[in-house]
Amino acid sequence: MVNVWMQDDTHGAQRYLTKDQAFKNHVISISNSGSAILRIGDLIPTGDPGAPYKRNSVMIHSNYAWAPATGMLVVMKYNHVPYGASIWPAFWLMNSDNVWPKGGEFDIMEYANDEASKITFHADRNCMLDNRKLGYCMRGKHMGGPGPSNCNTNYWRNLFGCRPRQVQKNGQWYAKNPGVMAAAWDDAGITVYHIPENRIPADLKDDKPRPEGWGEFVVAYLPMEHHSCKNIAQPQEIVLNIALCGDWAGNGWFRSGEARRTGFTRGCGPLIFEPTRDCCTQFATSRDHRVEDMFRRQAYFDIDYLKVFAPVHAQTPQTSGVKRRGGQLLH
């Protein structure tokens, strides 16, 4: 059901493995209870003097892609998620038939170091959130501050996608509060839920989900303006990966209390294009037994299932672009 992707576009300290390599090196495994484990693996030499060591990791893409416009519900039931200094995991959706960000990308759960998760939608043109609807539907929830309302994304022009006010928790909180992360997406917008394990509703347990009854579990709502966002998202494939350092965890090293407490702050800097001088990379590729222990204890996904539900009238899922191209993205 999944395809492993080996490219790294985030300048990280991880090396993504092929499927066979990932199983052989125990980066992907099956637990005694039957859940899927994806973890950060061993330190390996690269042969590159500019970045002599990296750690094994994995990025998986679904073999199919679903059309948001006709409705889709993506559900991940997890027992543990990665967290800690240098760790940058993500559970997200993207279209790989176009050069990013055309076709859309939606980050359901993404965070780095000890920063809170940021639920964000990225697009290649102006697409505005309806803030009136957002304020009404999220009343009474304890939320972080608002981000941009325009989903247009171009980092060179300081356009970072749309990130509404949302309930924000960091990776450690999610790891210690297992349950379900889910995203319901249709032509009106996207709703994201976190449901504690002991409160998973019967309709979801019976594979007959009714997310309209999950209001108390909403952590983010992205109502999209119809006229500016029409046809903005093409069929979306599911992606799950664990990155290290790089654009977020590396560049954000000094604003993270957890990262600073590692002691890897002297004689280095947030220098992601110079890995041997980058504080985060020095930490992540250290042979210190405390670092190895942290990765072993914290840097893994433990997932009971990933499921996609769609209404009867929904467009038939198509083979994902990454699957058709044997694991390659367009650039």
Secondary structure, DSSP 8 states (H G I E B T S, - for coil): -EEE-----S--SEEE--HHHHHHTTSEEE-TTS-EEEE---EEE-S-TTS-EEEEE-EEEEEEEE-GGG-EEEEEEEEE---BTTEEEEEEEE--SSSTTTT-EEEEEE--BT-B---EEEBSS--BB-HHHHHHHTTT--------SB-BEEGGGTEE-B--S----BHHHHHHS-EEEEEEEETTEEEEEEEEGGG--HHHHTT---GGG-GGGEEEEEEB-HHHHTT----EEEEEEEEESHHHHTTTGGG-HHHHTTSTTSS-BS-TTSGGGBHHHHHHT---HHHHHHHHHHSEEEEEEEEEE--TTS---EE-HHHHTTS----
